Amino acid sequence: MSDLSTLLPPFMTRVAGAGDLSNLTRLSGGANMESWAFEWGGGAYVLRRAPSAEYMEGRPYGHPVEAALVRAAHAGGVKAPEVIGVLSDADGMGTGYVMRRVIAEVSPAKILAAAPRSLVADLGRELALIHALPRAAIPAEIPVMDTAAALAELKARFLSYGGDRPAIALAVKWCEDHLPEPADPVLVHGDYRMGNVMVDADGLAAVLDWELAHLGDAHEDLAFGCMTVWRFGMLDKPAFGVGSLDDYFAAYEAAGGRPVDRDRFKYWLVYRTLWWALGCLQMGQAWRSGADTTVERVVVGRRTAEQELDIIRLLEDGAPAAERAAPLPPSPAAAAAPVGEPTTQEMVQAVRDWLGEAIKPQAEGHGKFQVAVAMNALGIVMRDLGAGVRAEDKALVPNMPRSPRRGPPGTDRDKRERDDGFCGSGRFAGLSGRTRRLHRSGD
């Protein structure tokens, strides 16, 4: 790793004038990119970087284009950070750029524990501003998303990962059957959610992490932050974990956003949940191959099952009524209290407790984040030891039901599909029961 304390001063002198470097600290999070906070000449800054070109492989554009987009958003009135300089090869620090630091809260847990009253409206308003940025202001390198092609790529990835998870197969086929007509493209942030926004006492303070931005359907952005995974346990507040969809949509439309189509919104909610399920599998593959052996990669890979549960919940209203009304399978009988030598689960518990009580309080910055990830990993192991159920079933995948695109409301085709439900074959019932057993402990 390059010595930032030596390499940053010449760069900052060039882009910000003379000063002294102080308080250089790596911020927590950032599995793909590094973020370093520091002070220079009386100002606070953040360096966002990839340590080498290899980290940027496979991305549609690099940091210079990303920085140009962030600058365009900032100039257009969006609460994007102010970029002051972009790294070059000669700077020796990899690829990236430096921004003025925004002093506000980014932790979803802390934000959601005491969210400002205006936050759901702020989020809707800010997204409308992003979508209103004129095409001429957006760098030409920002790609246009072809939804059908992107879905086909997701399907190919699923098959390359083994194609053995019925819940993901169900989502692929549902998305194929309900593919919406192309929308007039707008700038889509692509990662607009808790964890990528900063909040202070006055409300939304900044929108971060623009690396997934593209041109596409506005509803993709509207839906992404409403996924269950990004609500961090606030299941009763479907808009970002802070409010209602009605309030969110109303704020978006009042700020100039296009009228929200709820069917299109649901499509993107399913699509992006499918996308993240495959993203989790991809991270697991990266760990297994040795390409990225960080503990965060393998832990995120094991979160695939959470997205599968969300898929079932999103599509559950299309299942036969009898299946929707069926009770959960009975819980297994409680295991007897262990005696004798400690069990594997108890040993894992002991290590997890030690990390939480002795190591985490002493850790700082990114190190503290990594300890928390390790504790999460051990928590997953403990739950799995008692579950005895896996999500894979390759034999069931080819039998996932297809639903023809529903006809106009009131037509015979529409009535037939409503009567039949998502699947008249009963195969959805088998999947739903299996998935509910698998995820019972997470409900």
C-alpha positions in Angstrom: 0.0 0.0 0.0 1.3 3.4 -0.9 2.4 5.8 1.8 -0.4 8.4 1.8 1.2 10.5 4.4 4.0 11.2 1.9 2.1 11.2 -1.3 -0.9 13.3 -0.3 0.9 16.6 0.5 2.2 17.3 -3.0 -1.2 16.5 -4.5 -3.0 18.8 -2.0 -0.5 21.6 -2.6 -1.3 21.4 -6.3 -5.1 21.4 -6.0 -5.7 23.3 -2.7 -2.6 25.4 -2.0 0.0 25.1 0.7 -0.8 23.5 4.0 0.0 20.7 6.5 -1.4 17.2 6.5 -2.9 16.0 9.7 -5.4 13.5 11.2 -5.1 11.1 8.3 -7.6 8.2 9.2 -9.2 5.5 7.2 -13.0 5.6 7.5 -15.0 2.5 8.3 -16.7 0.6 5.6 -15.6 0.6 2.0 -15.2 -3.0 0.8 -14.6 -1.9 -2.8 -13.0 1.5 -2.3 -11.0 3.1 0.4 -12.1 6.4 2.0 -9.5 8.4 4.0 -10.4 11.5 6.1 -7.7 14.1 6.7 -7.2 17.8 7.3 -5.2 20.2 5.2 -4.7 24.0 5.5 -7.5 24.4 8.0 -10.0 22.4 5.9 -11.5 18.9 6.2 -11.3 16.5 3.2 -11.9 12.9 2.1 -9.9 10.9 -0.3 -11.9 8.2 -2.2 -9.6 5.8 -4.0 -8.9 2.4 -5.4 -5.3 1.5 -4.5 -4.6 0.0 -7.9 -6.1 -0.2 -11.4 -7.0 -3.9 -10.7 -9.7 -2.7 -8.3 -11.5 -0.9 -11.2 -11.6 -3.8 -13.6 -15.0 -4.6 -15.0 -16.4 -1.1 -14.2 -18.0 0.8 -17.0 -16.1 4.0 -16.2 -13.3 5.1 -13.9 -12.8 7.6 -11.2 -12.2 10.6 -13.5 -15.6 10.1 -15.1 -17.2 9.5 -11.6 -15.6 12.7 -10.3 -16.9 14.6 -13.3 -20.4 13.3 -12.6 -20.2 14.3 -8.9 -19.1 17.7 -10.0 -22.0 18.0 -12.4 -24.5 16.9 -9.7 -23.0 19.4 -7.2 -23.2 22.2 -9.8 -26.8 21.2 -10.5 -27.9 21.8 -6.9 -27.8 18.2 -5.7 -26.3 17.6 -2.3 -23.2 15.8 -3.8 -19.8 16.4 -2.3 -17.6 19.1 -3.7 -14.7 17.5 -5.7 -11.5 19.5 -5.5 -9.1 17.3 -7.4 -8.7 14.0 -9.3 -5.7 11.6 -8.9 -3.4 10.9 -11.8 -1.0 8.1 -12.4 1.9 10.4 -11.5 0.4 10.9 -8.0 1.2 7.3 -7.1 -1.9 6.7 -5.0 -4.0 4.6 -7.4 -7.2 6.1 -8.9 -9.6 8.4 -7.1 -10.4 11.9 -6.1 -10.5 14.2 -3.1 -13.7 15.9 -1.8 -14.4 18.5 0.8 -15.6 16.5 3.9 -19.2 16.8 4.9 -19.6 16.7 8.7 -22.8 14.6 9.2 -23.9 11.1 10.2 -23.7 8.2 7.7 -24.4 5.2 10.0 -27.9 3.8 9.1 -28.4 2.6 12.7 -27.7 6.0 14.2 -29.8 7.9 11.5 -32.8 5.6 11.8 -32.7 5.7 15.6 -33.5 9.4 15.5 -34.3 10.4 12.0 -35.2 14.1 11.4 -38.9 14.6 10.6 -38.1 16.0 7.2 -35.9 13.1 6.1 -38.4 11.1 3.9 -39.4 14.3 2.1 -35.7 15.3 1.8 -35.0 11.9 0.2 -37.8 12.3 -2.3 -36.9 15.9 -3.2 -33.2 15.1 -3.7 -33.9 12.2 -5.9 -36.1 14.4 -8.1 -33.2 16.8 -8.4 -30.9 14.0 -9.5 -33.3 12.8 -12.1 -33.8 16.3 -13.4 -30.1 16.9 -14.3 -29.9 17.7 -18.0 -28.4 15.2 -20.3 -25.9 17.8 -21.5 -24.4 18.1 -18.0 -23.9 14.3 -17.7 -20.5 12.9 -18.9 -20.9 11.1 -22.2 -19.2 8.0 -20.7 -22.2 7.3 -18.3 -23.9 4.2 -19.9 -27.6 3.8 -20.7 -29.2 0.7 -19.1 -31.0 -1.7 -21.4 -33.3 -3.5 -18.8 -33.9 -6.6 -21.0 -30.2 -7.0 -21.6 -29.4 -6.4 -18.0 -31.9 -9.0 -16.9 -30.5 -11.5 -19.4 -27.0 -10.9 -17.8 -28.4 -11.5 -14.3 -29.9 -14.8 -15.5 -26.6 -15.9 -17.1 -24.8 -15.1 -13.8 -27.3 -17.1 -11.9 -26.6 -20.1 -14.1 -22.9 -19.6 -13.8 -23.2 -19.8 -10.0 -24.8 -23.2 -10.2 -28.4 -22.3 -11.0 -29.6 -24.2 -8.0 -31.5 -21.7 -5.9 -35.3 -21.8 -6.6 -36.2 -18.5 -5.0 -33.7 -16.7 -7.4 -35.0 -18.7 -10.4 -38.5 -17.6 -9.4 -37.5 -13.9 -9.4 -35.7 -14.2 -12.8 -38.8 -15.7 -14.4 -41.1 -13.1 -12.8 -39.0 -10.3 -14.0 -38.9 -11.8 -17.5 -42.7 -12.1 -17.5 -43.3 -8.6 -16.2 -40.6 -6.7 -18.1 -41.8 -3.1 -18.4 -41.8 -1.0 -21.6 -38.6 1.2 -21.8 -38.9 4.5 -20.0 -37.4 7.8 -21.0 -34.0 7.7 -19.4 -32.9 9.9 -16.6 -29.7 10.0 -14.5 -30.1 7.1 -12.1 -27.8 7.3 -9.0 -27.9 3.5 -8.8 -27.1 3.1 -5.1 -29.5 5.6 -3.4 -30.1 4.2 0.0 -29.2 4.4 3.7 -25.5 4.0 4.0 -24.9 6.2 1.1 -26.5 9.4 2.4 -25.4 11.6 5.2 -27.8 13.2 7.6 -27.6 16.0 10.2 -30.1 17.7 12.5 -31.6 19.6 9.6 -32.1 16.6 7.4 -30.3 15.2 4.4 -26.8 16.6 4.2 -25.1 14.7 1.3 -25.5 11.9 -1.3 -22.4 9.7 -1.6 -21.1 6.8 -3.7 -21.9 7.6 -7.3 -20.0 4.7 -8.9 -23.1 2.8 -10.1 -24.7 5.8 -11.8 -26.2 5.3 -15.2 -29.1 6.5 -17.4 -32.3 4.5 -17.0 -35.7 4.2 -15.4 -36.3 6.7 -12.5 -38.3 3.9 -10.7 -35.1 1.9 -10.2 -33.8 4.7 -8.0 -37.1 5.1 -6.3 -37.2 1.4 -5.4 -33.7 0.7 -4.4 -33.6 2.4 -1.0 -36.9 0.8 -0.1 -35.5 -2.8 -0.3 -35.8 -4.6 3.0 -32.0 -4.9 3.3 -31.5 -1.1 3.2 -34.2 -0.4 5.8 -32.0 -2.0 8.5 -34.8 -3.6 10.5 -37.3 -0.8 10.2 -39.8 -3.1 8.4 -42.9 -0.9 9.3 -41.5 2.1 7.4 -41.2 1.0 3.7 -39.5 4.2 2.5 -35.8 3.9 3.5 -36.9 2.8 7.0 -38.0 6.4 7.8 -41.5 6.9 6.5 -44.4 5.8 4.2 -44.3 5.3 0.4 -47.1 7.8 0.0 -45.1 10.6 1.7 -42.0 9.6 -0.2 -43.7 9.6 -3.6 -45.6 12.8 -2.9 -42.3 14.6 -2.0 -40.7 13.3 -5.2 -43.5 14.4 -7.4 -43.8 17.8 -5.7 -40.1 18.5 -6.4 -40.6 17.8 -10.1 -40.3 14.1 -10.3 -42.4 12.2 -12.8 -45.6 10.6 -11.6 -44.8 7.3 -9.8 -46.2 4.2 -11.4 -46.6 1.7 -8.6 -46.5 -1.4 -10.8 -43.2 -0.2 -12.3 -42.0 0.6 -8.8 -42.7 -3.0 -7.7 -40.9 -4.4 -10.8 -37.8 -2.6 -9.8 -38.1 -3.6 -6.1 -38.1 -7.2 -7.3 -35.4 -6.7 -9.9 -33.0 -4.9 -7.5 -33.6 -7.6 -4.8 -32.7 -10.2 -7.4 -29.7 -8.1 -8.4 -28.4 -7.9 -4.8 -29.0 -11.6 -4.2 -26.7 -12.3 -7.2 -24.3 -9.7 -5.9 -24.1 -11.6 -2.6 -23.4 -14.8 -4.5 -20.8 -13.0 -6.6 -19.0 -11.9 -3.4 -19.0 -15.4 -2.1 -17.4 -16.6 -5.3 -14.8 -13.9 -5.1 -13.8 -15.1 -1.7 -13.8 -18.7 -2.7 -11.6 -18.1 -5.7 -9.1 -16.2 -3.6 -9.6 -13.0 -5.6 -10.7 -11.2 -2.4 -10.2 -13.0 0.9 -11.5 -10.4 3.2 -14.0 -11.6 5.9 -16.5 -9.0 4.6 -16.7 -10.7 1.2 -17.6 -14.1 2.7 -20.1 -12.7 5.1 -21.9 -10.7 2.5 -22.0 -13.8 0.3 -23.9 -15.6 3.1 -26.6 -12.9 3.0 -28.0 -14.3 -0.3 -30.6 -16.1 1.7 -31.9 -12.9 3.2 -32.6 -11.6 -0.3 -34.4 -14.8 -1.2 -36.8 -14.4 1.7 -37.5 -10.8 0.5 -38.2 -12.2 -3.0 -40.7 -14.6 -1.6 -42.4 -11.9 0.4 -42.5 -9.6 -2.6 -44.1 -12.2 -4.9 -46.2 -13.9 -2.3 -49.4 -12.1 -3.3 -49.2 -14.0 -6.6 -49.3 -17.4 -4.9 -52.5 -19.4 -4.6 -54.7 -18.2 -1.7 -54.5 -21.5 0.1 -50.7 -21.3 0.2 -50.7 -17.7 1.4 -53.1 -18.7 4.2 -51.0 -21.8 5.2 -49.4 -21.6 8.7 -45.7 -21.7 9.1 -44.2 -25.2 9.5 -43.8 -26.2 13.1 -40.5 -25.3 14.8 -38.3 -28.1 15.7 -38.2 -29.2 19.3 -35.8 -27.2 21.4 -32.5 -29.0 21.8 -31.6 -30.2 25.3 -29.2 -28.1 27.3 -25.7 -29.2 26.5 -23.6 -31.1 29.0 -20.1 -32.4 29.0 -17.5 -30.8 26.8 -18.4 -27.5 25.1 -20.3 -27.8 21.8 -19.1 -26.2 18.5 -21.8 -23.6 18.9 -20.7 -22.7 22.4 -17.1 -22.4 21.2 -18.2 -20.0 18.5 -20.2 -18.1 21.0 -17.2 -17.7 23.3 -15.0 -16.3 20.5 -17.8 -13.9 19.4 -18.3 -12.7 23.0 -14.5 -12.2 23.3 -14.4 -10.1 20.2 -17.3 -7.9 21.4 -16.1 -7.5 24.9 -12.3 -7.3 24.6 -11.4 -6.4 21.0 -14.1 -4.2 19.6 -14.0 -1.5 22.3 -10.3 -1.0 21.7 -10.6 -0.9 17.9 -10.9 2.3 15.8 -12.0 3.3 12.3 -11.9 0.5 9.7 -10.5 -2.0 12.3 -13.6 -1.6 14.4 -15.7 -2.2 11.3 -13.8 -5.4 10.5 -14.3 -6.7 14.1 -18.1 -6.1 13.7 -18.1 -8.0 10.4 -16.2 -10.9 12.1 -18.8 -11.0 14.9 -21.6 -11.1 12.3 -19.8 -14.0 10.6 -19.8 -15.9 13.8 -23.4 -15.1 14.4 -24.3 -16.6 11.1 -22.3 -19.7 11.9 -24.1 -20.1 15.2 -27.5 -19.9 13.5 -26.6 -22.3 10.7 -25.4 -24.9 13.2 -28.9 -25.3 14.4 -30.8 -24.8 11.1 -30.1 -28.0 9.2 -31.7 -26.6 6.0 -30.0 -25.3 2.8 -31.4 -23.0 0.1 -30.1 -25.0 -2.9 -32.4 -27.3 -4.9 -31.3 -27.6 -8.5 -34.1 -30.1 -9.3 -36.8 -27.6 -8.4 -35.3 -24.7 -10.5 -36.5 -25.9 -14.0 -40.0 -26.2 -12.6 -40.4 -22.6 -11.5 -43.7 -21.3 -12.8 -44.1 -18.9 -15.7 -46.9 -16.4 -15.6 -48.0 -14.8 -18.9 -48.1 -11.0 -18.9 -51.4 -10.0 -17.4 -54.0 -8.6 -19.8 -55.8 -5.3 -19.3 -57.9 -5.1 -16.2 -61.3 -6.7 -16.6 -60.4 -8.8 -19.6 -60.8 -12.6 -19.6 -57.0 -12.9 -19.5 -56.7 -10.7 -16.5 -59.5 -12.6 -14.7 -58.0 -16.0 -15.5 -54.6 -14.9 -14.1 -56.2 -13.5 -11.0 -58.2 -16.7 -10.4 -55.2 -19.0 -11.0 -52.8 -16.9 -8.9 -49.1 -16.8 -9.8 -49.0 -20.6 -10.2 -51.7 -23.2 -10.3 -49.2 -26.1 -10.3 -48.5 -26.0 -6.6 -44.8 -25.6 -7.2 -44.8 -22.2 -5.6 -46.3 -23.8 -2.5 -43.3 -26.2 -2.2 -40.9 -23.3 -2.6 -42.7 -21.0 -0.1 -42.8 -23.7 2.6 -39.2 -24.6 2.1 -38.1 -21.0 2.2 -40.1 -20.2 5.3 -38.5 -23.1 7.1 -35.1 -22.0 6.0 -35.6 -18.4 7.2 -37.9 -19.0 10.2 -35.2 -17.9 12.6 -34.8 -14.6 10.8 -38.4 -13.6 10.8 
